[in-house]
Amino acid sequence: MMTEARLDKSKVPDTYRRIASLYDAWAWLTESKARDRCLAMAAIQDGESVLEVAVGTGLAFERILEANSSGRNEGIDLTDAMLERAERRAAATGHTNFRLRTGDAYTLDFSDDGFDVLINNYLFDLLPERDFPHVLGEFKRALRPGGRLVMVNMTEGERWYNGIWPLIYRVNPALLGGCRGVQVVPHLTAAGFEAIERAYLSQFTFPSEVIAARVPA
Ligand SMILES: C[S@@+](CC[C@H](N)C(=O)[O-])C[C@H]1O[C@@H](n2cnc3c(N)ncnc32)[C@H](O)[C@@H]1O
């Protein structure tokens, strides 16, 4: 059984405002390998339309810009302090073909079928499981038929030493930015995604799943 989400959505912006300045160090220690794998699995072709949901400080977004220097690049996040960092990082690439703005994964402010690729890293591990179908429905709506979703989630560990993270979460979810281990593949199947591939990675004992899936053509 999946652990219940304990960080209410109304508390997300304040929580991430507090940890924004520490986020990159945390991500380097525990998430960088999964992010590398995500971008490799996304195989972005220059000229595509790419949306990243929950861009955070822009660690994946800057690499999306490098891969898609003549395409369309959009990114959203709920937290202004994370977005400000993403904005600076994206501007430093020298590319101008991007737009970053405040937005909510639950109500994507984009038309149907508009994107070839949607990237989403470490968001579902914050969300209540009952909301997964709705948010995946939004992702599917924003992707064109045949479009690719590539996501990373904190997941349930496969080794005893991964057990430290659920313990920390039990003590105080905010210490992990509200993230707990989740398994999203069954929800992707239920939402009608196909060609689902999952890789499991553990970095500094922190367990992640990287999942690629496709909207039926
Ligand atoms: C764990 S961080 C991951 C950031 C980034 N994706 C990364 O991998 O470095 C979670 C991010 O999700 C954002 N977030 C949380 N709920 C959201 C929602 N409903 N819509 C959009 N962004 C959200 C937070 O503001 C935060 O920046």
The ligand as a Gaussian input file, in Angstrom:
#p B3LYP/6-31G(d) Opt

LIG

0 1
 C       10.616000      17.784000      -5.627000
 S       10.496000      19.286000      -6.554000
 C       11.037000      18.747000      -8.172000
 C       11.518000      19.882000      -9.036000
 C       12.073000      19.463000     -10.412000
 N       11.073000      18.784000     -11.202000
 C       13.304000      18.614000     -10.253000
 O       13.243000      17.410000     -10.509000
 O       14.354000      19.155000      -9.866000
 C        8.753000      19.405000      -6.726000
 C        8.303000      20.634000      -7.487000
 O        6.924000      20.457000      -7.808000
 C        6.292000      21.717000      -7.704000
 N        4.850000      21.444000      -7.564000
 C        4.219000      20.873000      -6.524000
 N        2.906000      20.754000      -6.784000
 C        2.703000      21.268000      -8.024000
 C        1.558000      21.423000      -8.856000
 N        0.348000      21.045000      -8.461000
 N        1.732000      21.979000     -10.070000
 C        2.952000      22.393000     -10.491000
 N        4.078000      22.284000      -9.745000
 C        3.961000      21.720000      -8.525000
 C        6.944000      22.349000      -6.493000
 O        6.753000      23.728000      -6.465000
 C        8.406000      21.932000      -6.714000
 O        9.111000      22.887000      -7.475000

